[in-house]
């Protein structure tokens, strides 16, 4: 078993698309990717940094982390729009707005989530997306809308 997740070859597509890295990367795998839709998987490990202080004794994944995981999937989806030229590849999507967030279920250590993000509309430099996070048995955890704009990719 590979203990260094940065050396995991199945994650290379993720690392190439977004600048996020552990411990603030919440995508384990890209299951499906089209021009306007992405499905990703993430399993919350028992030792995630935020579990120590977020409801100690009965930890739950913070809602902001759930939203972040879906927005990371959205960033991977949008990264395909910036790979057409060298100058464009230095751009990344950054969230400018979140709307209509609905939390339906708790997520705990060891739970696996499926992140589904759809590009709804593109207007100039703004990308409008819908996000849905579900359990393995297709139960809705969170859904929301968000808007990304484009900025220069930070140096890593």
C-alpha positions, 0 to 999 in steps of 0.5 A: 500500500502506498502511504504517501498520497502525493505519490499516488498516480491516480491523483495526478489528474487532480494535482494537475487541475487544482493547486490544493494539496493535503491536508486541504484536498478533499477529492480522492478520485474523479469518477466521471468528467465531461465538459459540463459535469464531474463526479468525484469521490472522497472518504473522510479519514478518522484523522482529518485535522478538523475532527479534533475540535469539531464536536469532540467525542462525536465528530462531524464534518463541518459544512464549510468543508463539505462545500469546499469539497464540492467546489474543489470538484467544480474547480477540476471541472472548470480547469478543462476550460483553461488548458487550451493555451499556455497563458490560459493554463495559469488561470484557476477558478475562484468562488465568488458566491454561494447560494441556496445551501441546504444541509440534509445529513451529517457526515462523520469520520469514515464516511464516503461522499460522492460530489456531483457538480454541473456547469449550468451557465457561462457568462463572460468570466463567470461560471455558474454551477450546481453542486450536490453531495450524496452518500454511497446509497444516494441520500442527499447530504448537501446541495447548493449553487456557486459562481466562480470567476477566473484569477491567476494561479498561485505559485505552489 
